[in-house]
Amino acid sequence: MKLASLKEGGRDGTLIVVSRDLTRVVRVSDTARTLQNALENWSDAAPRLNRVYELLNDAGKAQTINGEAVFAFDPMALAAPLPRTYEFVDGSAYLP
């Protein structure tokens, strides 16, 4: 399964599923609005995302999947997969 984030929909981007051949994508807002949300609810989101991935690859040239439009993959429209990941900064090793 290939997942990516578009540079739209807020600071965390918009989650999309990318086809195996990297030619088509579809938004999956009904499953998870962002990749962070999908990871936080992975046990529920993973099977649904995988089903969309299978449909995207097996549906030939379907125009919609689960009511969302399928459109051409544009790498320039992508954000970092997790635009606002959390960071743990350990300052205990710094000497005064």
Secondary structure, 3 states (H helix, E strand, C coil): CEEEEECCCCCCCEEEEECCCCCEEEECCCCCCCHHHHHHCHHHHHHHHHHHHHHHHHCCCCCEECCEEEEECCHHHECCCCCCCCCCCCCCCCCC
